Amino acid sequence: MAKTKTIYVCQECGSETPQWAGQCGQCKAWNSLVEHLDEKKSSSGKSSRFTGYAGEKTKVVRMDKVDLSELPRISSGLSELDRVLGGGLVPGSVVLMGGDPGIGKSTILLQSLCKISESDSVLYVTGEESMQQVTMRAQRLGLATGEFDLLTETQVENITAQALLQKPKVMVVDSIQTIYTELLQSAPGGVAQVRESAAQLVRFAKQTGITLLVVGHVTKDGALAGPRVLEHMVDAVLYFEGERDGRLRLLRAVKNRFGAVNELGVFAMTDTGLKQVKNPSAIFLSKYQDPVAGSAVMATWEGTRPMLVEIQALVDSSHAPQPKRIAVGLDHQRIAMLLAVLNRHGGIATFDQDVFANVVGGVRVMETSADLALIAAIISSLRNRPLEQHQVIFGEIGLAGEIRPVPNGQERLNEAVKHGFKKAIVPQGNVPSKSIKGLQVHGVSRLEEVLSYL
């Protein structure tokens, strides 16, 4: 085996040095040197560390000769997780599960592995907890652990050696921040250790066909020792969202080579673990005895399904030279743009008003179909006049005051009907050709028409 050596590379200018220093000698940047393996200076003159990285020998194959037989997916045991993954786990794939510490990453993987262990072999590698702690947590959650294999190890070479002996169908590494390789001298959790350890695990998964799930914690900057340095190496990246003191957890796919991106799974944290929310629209909609001002319901599109969410707005007089524009779960820059459009084409000025907007339930809505509902909630709060009950609103607003259609309008309206909505204000381009039973649809093409309905 080639004897490897380490060098330090500046992350600012790319210069190399054999020893670490607090300041780069070329660009004078501080704390920019990161440890790397120097394969060019190995004793054998070349290295085979990355030979067969994708699990196959290097050869040229014509595209029409490639075997397109699809590998059978492995069900995770949780339908919401399967939805985010695109239908289940693909053999030989590597999935990165990111999120803040304590958000529920280990819990959902523990629940999933216990389900998979009923039919296939699994291996849970823990570098943060002892075997006793993992077993106690599984018992507290009421999980079946009869065929569940555990391994407490932090050295990646030992992990791959044990996995070769066990030959599991699915393996979890929790977490990548605790794993290290003997090829590097830096401490576990550093950028070099995280990148090199993950590279070995990815190569191992591709060559053996073992499905690998890796847990990664997100730091405040999302770069130092976080999963962002690994996103280009893995097949799928899932992020857990939500407040740790809240009940709801949102699992979102931000990268997926085997399924749709921006797919969303909804879970509720309980004393017995994460429970799947099969009907998230019912969770995100508030139940008011009397209508309240500043509240509008919209139909958003998350991945492959529609979802009804409530958008709230509060408009209040501002005594500061610069009025506040604060948004939670929405694009705050788009709020400023919409307020300018409302002033220019609707004749409603808010330059002396503070505007606060929020999406109920902690979900993030970044698509432009929220424009119309947000404007409706702002006008409702400004006039202190509630909108009609059982009314859903969605659509994109342009800078010229036009209302643009959004994708999947028919599916959004069908979702509204399922939850008892009687009226909808939508772009003219989203008005269905055939009337929907029980739903009165109003098509609008200009902002002025919207104001006449509110």
Backbone hydrogen bonds, N-H to C=O, Kabsch-Sander energy under -0.5 kcal/mol:
donor,donor_aa,acceptor,acceptor_aa,energy
4,T,2,A,-0.7
5,K,38,D,-0.7
7,I,36,H,-2.7
8,Y,17,T,-2.6
9,V,34,V,-2.7
10,C,15,S,-2.6
11,Q,32,S,-2.5
14,G,10,C,-1.4
17,T,8,Y,-1.9
24,C,29,A,-2.8
28,K,24,C,-1.1
31,N,22,G,-3.5
32,S,29,A,-0.5
34,V,9,V,-2.3
36,H,7,I,-3.0
38,D,5,K,-3.8
39,E,37,L,-0.9
41,K,38,D,-0.7
42,S,39,E,-1.3
43,S,3,K,-0.9
45,G,42,S,-1.2
51,T,48,S,-1.2
53,Y,50,F,-1.0
55,G,52,G,-1.7
59,K,57,K,-0.5
65,K,62,R,-1.6
66,V,63,M,-1.3
68,L,66,V,-0.5
74,I,89,L,-3.1
75,S,73,R,-0.6
82,D,78,L,-2.4
83,R,79,S,-2.1
84,V,80,E,-1.7
85,L,81,L,-2.1
86,G,82,D,-0.8
86,G,83,R,-0.8
87,G,82,D,-3.4
88,G,82,D,-0.8
89,L,74,I,-3.2
92,G,209,G,-0.7
93,S,90,V,-2.1
95,V,212,L,-2.7
96,L,236,A,-3.0
97,M,95,V,-0.6
97,M,214,V,-3.5
98,G,96,L,-0.7
98,G,238,L,-3.4
99,G,216,G,-0.8
103,I,100,D,-1.6
108,I,104,G,-2.1
109,L,105,K,-1.8
110,L,106,S,-2.2
111,Q,107,T,-2.3
112,S,108,I,-2.2
113,L,109,L,-2.7
114,C,110,L,-1.9
115,K,111,Q,-1.5
116,I,112,S,-2.5
117,S,113,L,-2.5
118,E,115,K,-1.0
119,S,116,I,-2.0
120,D,116,I,-2.8
122,V,147,E,-0.5
123,L,170,V,-1.8
124,Y,149,D,-2.4
125,V,123,L,-0.6
125,V,172,V,-3.2
126,T,124,Y,-0.6
126,T,151,L,-2.6
127,G,174,D,-3.2
128,E,174,D,-0.8
134,V,130,S,-2.1
135,T,131,M,-2.3
136,M,132,Q,-2.6
137,R,133,Q,-2.0
138,A,134,V,-2.2
139,Q,135,T,-2.3
140,R,136,M,-2.2
141,L,137,R,-1.7
142,G,139,Q,-1.0
143,L,138,A,-2.5
145,T,143,L,-0.5
148,F,145,T,-1.1
149,D,122,V,-0.7
149,D,147,E,-0.6
151,L,124,Y,-2.1
153,E,126,T,-0.8
153,E,151,L,-0.8
156,V,154,T,-0.5
156,V,180,Y,-2.6
159,I,155,Q,-1.9
160,T,156,V,-2.2
161,A,157,E,-1.7
162,Q,158,N,-2.4
163,A,159,I,-2.2
164,L,160,T,-1.8
165,L,161,A,-1.2
166,Q,162,Q,-2.3
167,K,163,A,-3.0
169,K,121,S,-2.5
170,V,121,S,-1.3
171,M,211,T,-3.0
172,V,123,L,-2.4
173,V,213,L,-2.6
174,D,125,V,-2.7
174,D,172,V,-0.5
176,I,215,V,-2.9
178,T,175,S,-1.5
179,I,176,I,-0.8
180,Y,154,T,-2.6
184,L,181,T,-1.3
189,G,179,I,-0.6
190,G,187,A,-1.5
194,V,190,G,-2.8
195,R,191,V,-2.5
196,E,192,A,-2.5
197,S,193,Q,-2.6
198,A,194,V,-2.1
199,A,195,R,-2.0
200,Q,196,E,-1.9
201,L,197,S,-2.0
202,V,198,A,-2.7
203,R,199,A,-2.2
204,F,200,Q,-2.2
205,A,201,L,-2.3
206,K,202,V,-2.3
207,Q,203,R,-2.0
208,T,204,F,-1.8
209,G,205,A,-2.0
211,T,169,K,-2.1
212,L,93,S,-2.6
213,L,171,M,-2.6
214,V,95,V,-3.2
215,V,173,V,-2.5
216,G,97,M,-2.6
218,V,99,G,-1.4
219,T,217,H,-0.5
225,A,223,A,-0.5
226,G,223,A,-1.3
229,V,226,G,-1.2
230,L,227,P,-1.9
231,E,227,P,-0.7
233,M,230,L,-1.7
234,V,230,L,-1.1
235,D,94,V,-1.9
236,A,94,V,-1.6
237,V,255,K,-2.7
238,L,96,L,-3.1
239,Y,252,R,-3.0
240,F,98,G,-2.3
241,E,250,L,-3.0
246,G,243,E,-1.5
249,R,267,F,-3.0
250,L,241,E,-2.3
251,L,265,G,-3.1
252,R,239,Y,-2.7
252,R,250,L,-0.6
253,A,263,E,-2.0
254,V,237,V,-2.3
254,V,252,R,-0.6
255,K,237,V,-1.2
257,R,235,D,-1.9
259,G,256,N,-0.7
262,N,253,A,-3.0
263,E,260,A,-0.6
265,G,251,L,-2.8
267,F,249,R,-2.9
268,A,275,K,-2.8
269,M,247,R,-3.4
270,T,268,A,-0.5
270,T,273,G,-2.2
273,G,270,T,-1.4
275,K,268,A,-2.9
277,V,266,V,-2.4
278,K,276,Q,-0.8
282,A,279,N,-0.9
283,I,279,N,-0.7
283,I,280,P,-0.6
284,F,280,P,-2.1
285,L,281,S,-1.0
288,Y,286,S,-0.7
295,S,292,V,-0.7
296,A,311,I,-2.4
297,V,391,Q,-0.6
298,M,309,V,-2.5
300,T,298,M,-0.6
300,T,307,M,-2.8
302,E,300,T,-0.6
302,E,305,R,-2.4
303,G,301,W,-0.6
304,T,302,E,-1.1
305,R,302,E,-1.4
307,M,300,T,-2.5
309,V,298,M,-2.3
310,E,284,F,-0.6
311,I,296,A,-3.4
312,Q,310,E,-0.5
312,Q,358,N,-3.1
313,A,294,G,-2.7
314,L,356,F,-2.7
316,D,314,L,-0.5
316,D,354,D,-2.2
318,S,352,D,-2.4
326,I,355,V,-2.1
328,V,357,A,-1.9
329,G,327,A,-0.5
332,H,330,L,-0.8
335,I,331,D,-1.1
336,A,332,H,-1.2
337,M,333,Q,-1.4
338,L,334,R,-2.6
339,L,335,I,-2.4
340,A,336,A,-1.6
341,V,337,M,-2.1
342,L,338,L,-2.5
343,N,339,L,-1.7
344,R,340,A,-2.5
345,H,341,V,-2.9
346,G,341,V,-0.6
346,G,342,L,-1.0
347,G,343,N,-0.7
348,I,342,L,-1.7
349,A,347,G,-0.6
353,Q,350,T,-1.7
354,D,316,D,-3.5
355,V,324,K,-2.7
356,F,314,L,-2.5
357,A,326,I,-2.4
358,N,312,Q,-2.4
359,V,328,V,-1.6
360,V,310,E,-2.4
360,V,358,N,-0.6
362,G,359,V,-1.3
365,V,329,G,-3.1
366,M,364,R,-0.6
370,A,367,E,-1.3
371,D,368,T,-1.8
372,L,395,G,-2.2
374,L,370,A,-2.4
375,I,371,D,-2.5
376,A,372,L,-2.2
377,A,373,A,-2.3
378,I,374,L,-2.3
379,I,375,I,-2.5
380,S,376,A,-2.3
381,S,377,A,-2.2
382,L,378,I,-2.6
383,R,379,I,-2.4
384,N,380,S,-0.8
385,R,380,S,-2.1
387,L,292,V,-0.5
391,Q,388,E,-0.5
392,V,423,K,-2.3
393,I,297,V,-2.7
394,F,425,I,-1.7
395,G,369,S,-2.1
396,E,404,R,-1.9
398,G,402,E,-2.8
401,G,398,G,-1.6
403,I,445,S,-1.9
404,R,396,E,-3.1
404,R,402,E,-0.6
409,G,406,V,-0.5
412,R,408,N,-1.7
413,L,409,G,-2.1
414,N,410,Q,-2.2
415,E,411,E,-1.9
416,A,412,R,-1.7
417,V,413,L,-2.0
418,K,414,N,-1.8
419,H,415,E,-0.9
419,H,416,A,-0.5
420,G,417,V,-1.8
421,F,416,A,-2.2
422,K,390,H,-2.0
423,K,390,H,-1.9
424,A,440,Q,-2.5
425,I,392,V,-2.1
426,V,424,A,-0.6
426,V,442,H,-2.4
428,Q,444,V,-2.1
430,N,427,P,-1.8
431,V,428,Q,-1.1
437,K,435,S,-0.5
439,L,436,I,-2.1
440,Q,422,K,-3.0
441,V,439,L,-0.7
442,H,424,A,-3.1
443,G,441,V,-0.5
444,V,426,V,-2.0
447,L,401,G,-2.1
449,E,446,R,-0.5
450,V,446,R,-1.2
451,L,447,L,-2.0
452,S,448,E,-1.3
453,Y,449,E,-1.0
453,Y,450,V,-0.8
454,L,450,V,-1.2
